[in-house]
Amino acid sequence: MIPVCIDLETRPAFMTPEAMQAAALASKSNPKRKGYTRAEWAADPVNQIAVWGKGALGICTARICAVAIRVGDSTHARASWTNERELVDWIAEMLPPDPLWIGHNLAGFDLPILRMAAMRYSHSWLRDRIPTYRYSKSIADTMQIAAGTSSRFAGITAHGLAQSLGLPGKGDLAVIDFPALWARAIAGEVASVETVLQNRAVVDVLTEWAIWQRMTQ
């Protein structure tokens, strides 16, 4: 198997004002604590964005908007806020026929979302190379590997794990306010948002590749 480290950045599928207000209306947040009626609270764009940030990225509702992938010594990245299919096709072009998938929380996030996207666009070649069993021998999920060595690593972020291993981590891109980014994209700042997400994906891949190498030395 050929090692392939991949990171996806995603956004909610439905980001129209109507969909966002409907999500806020259906959320479990309690507006009475702030003196609002439910309708008043849900009409506030700030609250709508907050709801998306907490629960809008399910496996079926997430859409890929940036990706970085490392095969061998080469790392490549691409972003598109609106054309997920282009990104899925590009990922398939980059993949070797028999990948060893490497990443952090890969089995719980990136691979299920990528498999769903491959199915959405009837991309059977890509779909068939994505394992469905989270403990498959073709998956090297650094979150799972770390949790297996010590309970203190359960649920640890890639940034935290990198630092615990003496690696630099993700620096300024360790924490991103994704709802704020999404709000910028809705406001028309798509190009700048794509740049941020692409840079974040690259940093994630470089960090996760370094973690995997350190853990397998």
C-alpha positions in Angstrom: 0.0 0.0 0.0 1.1 3.5 -0.8 0.8 6.1 2.1 -1.7 8.9 1.4 -2.3 11.6 3.9 -5.5 13.6 3.3 -7.4 16.3 5.0 -10.8 17.7 4.0 -12.3 21.1 4.9 -16.1 21.1 4.8 -19.1 23.5 4.9 -22.8 22.9 5.4 -24.7 21.9 2.3 -27.6 24.4 2.6 -26.5 27.9 3.5 -29.4 30.0 2.2 -31.0 32.4 4.7 -34.2 30.4 4.7 -32.3 27.1 5.5 -30.3 28.8 8.2 -33.3 30.3 9.9 -35.1 27.0 9.7 -32.1 25.3 11.4 -32.1 27.9 14.1 -35.8 27.4 14.7 -35.3 23.7 15.1 -32.3 23.9 17.3 -32.2 23.0 21.0 -30.8 26.3 22.0 -32.8 28.1 24.6 -33.5 31.7 23.6 -35.6 32.4 26.7 -32.4 32.8 28.7 -31.7 35.9 26.6 -35.2 37.3 26.7 -36.0 36.4 23.0 -38.9 34.6 21.6 -37.9 31.6 19.5 -38.7 33.4 16.3 -36.8 36.5 17.3 -33.8 34.5 18.3 -33.8 32.4 15.0 -34.1 35.6 12.9 -30.7 36.8 14.2 -28.0 35.9 11.6 -25.4 35.6 14.5 -27.5 32.8 16.1 -28.1 31.2 12.7 -24.3 31.0 12.1 -23.8 29.6 15.6 -26.3 26.8 15.0 -24.5 25.8 11.8 -21.2 25.8 13.7 -22.6 23.3 16.3 -24.4 20.8 14.3 -24.6 21.3 10.5 -21.7 19.1 9.5 -23.3 15.7 9.6 -21.9 13.1 7.1 -24.8 13.6 4.8 -25.0 17.4 5.0 -21.3 18.3 4.8 -19.9 19.4 1.5 -16.1 19.4 0.7 -14.8 22.8 -0.1 -11.0 22.3 0.3 -8.6 19.4 0.3 -4.9 18.7 0.8 -3.4 15.4 -0.1 0.2 14.1 0.3 1.4 11.1 -1.7 5.1 10.3 -1.2 7.1 13.5 -0.9 4.5 15.7 -2.7 1.7 17.7 -1.1 -1.0 19.3 -3.2 -4.1 21.2 -2.3 -7.2 22.6 -4.0 -10.3 24.6 -2.9 -13.7 25.3 -4.3 -16.6 26.8 -2.3 -19.2 25.8 -4.9 -17.8 22.9 -7.0 -17.5 19.8 -4.8 -17.5 17.5 -7.7 -14.4 19.1 -9.1 -12.6 18.4 -5.8 -13.8 14.8 -5.7 -12.6 14.2 -9.3 -9.3 15.7 -8.4 -8.9 13.5 -5.3 -9.5 10.4 -7.5 -6.8 11.6 -9.9 -4.3 12.0 -7.1 -4.9 8.6 -5.5 -2.8 5.5 -6.1 -4.8 2.3 -6.7 -4.0 0.9 -3.2 -3.8 3.7 -0.7 -2.9 3.5 3.0 -5.1 6.3 4.3 -3.4 8.5 6.9 -4.9 11.3 8.9 -6.3 12.4 12.3 -9.9 11.4 13.0 -9.8 10.0 9.5 -12.1 7.1 10.2 -14.7 9.3 12.0 -14.7 12.4 9.7 -12.8 12.6 6.4 -13.3 9.1 5.0 -17.1 8.9 5.7 -17.6 12.3 4.2 -15.4 11.5 1.2 -17.2 8.2 0.6 -20.6 10.0 0.8 -19.3 12.5 -1.8 -18.1 9.8 -4.1 -21.5 8.1 -3.9 -23.2 11.4 -4.5 -21.4 11.8 -7.9 -21.5 8.1 -8.8 -17.7 7.9 -8.5 -17.4 4.1 -8.0 -13.6 4.0 -8.5 -13.1 6.3 -5.6 -15.8 4.9 -3.5 -14.4 1.4 -3.7 -11.0 2.6 -2.4 -12.5 4.0 0.8 -12.7 1.4 3.6 -16.0 1.3 5.5 -14.5 -0.5 8.6 -12.9 2.1 10.8 -10.2 -0.4 12.0 -9.3 -1.5 8.5 -5.6 -2.3 7.9 -5.7 0.3 5.1 -6.4 3.2 7.6 -3.8 4.8 9.9 -5.9 7.1 12.0 -3.5 8.9 14.4 -6.4 9.7 16.8 -7.2 6.0 17.1 -3.6 5.0 17.4 -2.9 7.6 20.1 -6.0 6.6 22.1 -4.8 3.0 22.0 -1.6 3.9 23.7 -3.0 5.9 26.6 -6.5 7.0 27.8 -5.1 10.5 28.2 -5.0 10.8 24.4 -8.7 10.0 23.9 -10.3 12.6 21.7 -7.0 14.6 21.4 -6.7 17.1 18.5 -4.0 16.7 15.9 -2.5 20.0 17.2 -2.4 18.7 20.8 -1.0 15.3 19.8 1.7 17.0 17.7 2.8 19.1 20.6 2.8 16.1 23.0 5.2 14.4 20.5 7.5 17.4 20.4 6.3 18.6 17.0 5.3 22.2 16.2 1.7 21.6 15.5 -0.6 23.9 13.5 0.5 27.3 14.8 -2.0 30.1 14.1 -4.3 27.7 12.1 -4.8 25.4 15.1 -8.1 27.0 15.8 -10.4 28.6 13.2 -13.8 30.2 13.7 -15.6 28.3 11.0 -19.0 29.9 11.4 -17.3 33.3 11.0 -15.6 32.0 7.8 -19.0 30.7 6.5 -20.5 34.1 7.2 -17.8 35.8 5.1 -18.4 33.4 2.2 -22.1 34.2 2.3 -21.3 37.9 2.3 -19.3 37.3 -1.0 -15.7 36.9 0.2 -15.5 33.5 -1.4 -12.0 33.7 -2.8 -10.4 34.8 0.5 -12.3 32.0 2.4 -11.1 29.4 -0.1 -7.5 30.6 0.5 -7.9 30.2 4.3 -9.4 26.7 4.0 -6.8 25.5 1.5 -4.0 26.8 3.7 -5.6 25.1 6.7 -5.9 21.8 4.8 -2.2 21.9 3.9 -1.1 22.6 7.5 -3.3 19.8 8.7 -1.8 17.3 6.2 1.8 18.3 7.0 1.1 18.1 10.8 -0.7 14.7 10.5 2.0 13.3 8.2 4.6 14.3 10.8 2.6 12.7 13.6 2.3 9.5 11.7 6.0 9.4 10.9 6.9 10.0 14.6 4.4 7.4 15.8 5.7 4.7 13.4 9.5 5.3 14.0 
